[in-house]
């Protein structure tokens, strides 16, 4: 892991040919594009296969319907094109900007500006999925800045502080999600669980909890289901990259691979248990119960500590609050703020992968390396060699 400063980059790489720093597999910008876009398409297809498989598994039996399967196929194709175009045009735009600037690289035109511009391809995703991707990249950008502050000794990110962030974010997020539960169109969120709507008191039903049937069955069913989802995601992550030797992959399983499942199961189980307890004790349901339930459920973070999860809970709550501001006309609807935010975050994150890899979120390493089919690693290693030979 290294950090490449603006001065170091421009003093060593300004006049280097783009075939060294952007497409070392071919000298020509034109002919290299065939290999670049081909590998990007293959890498993107592989990457999004795992992503969409995991997301569709979380939908359960709903995915067995023909309409849902057709929609899943369409979304997978659109995501694959998104990844391929962003990966491919990163190189194309980089070459173009170098040519415009007199065949010279600058610190910002190497990766930052090209990946800010091609963020516009997010429009290929349908609006519902687009919001989820934007939310994810905002989380990652905040994680990058927080890690940068930590490296510079301006803040400290201990496990207890991250747990507190997650507990607070979960409380606010679940509360706001229950508040908008009666709407026909809910705000799309990239989150682990959607809480049940608040049950309104009626003469027709004596139930006070937001579910039907015994509380114990409801709690246990949720915990077991989400344990399966978490563990299944872990298994898919281990097996799919090693399809040629699945038995060897299964033999590599360790106790730690249960942590994701235990995190999911305890998160849902604690939340539901607290909600049911408060409903039974008070004799009615309320959105306010989500505050203590979400806060205590956040203790499950200890099974799978992740700064990304801690940030995601808070940004999810912020996104719901922003929806309220849009509805109240506090924020203008005619300005594409979310699109501009995504482009900015993508540019910053992909730039950090190359220039500030010591604080770049690990997810960005996986995304870029997977979607480019390993080409990012080649480019990065070439950059290091150029710098090493010049210093």
RASUL-V794785 format. One record per helix or strand of 3 or more residues. SS is the DSSP state (hx for helix, st for strand). FROM is the first residue (numbers start at 0). LEN is the number of residues. Records with the same first field share a line. If there is no record, write none. Layout:
# RASUL-V794785
SS: FROM-LEN  FROM-LEN
This chain:
# RASUL-V794785
hx: 5-8  17-4  28-29  59-5  65-35  106-4  111-13  126-25  158-21  214-37  254-28  288-15  306-21  336-19  361-10  374-16
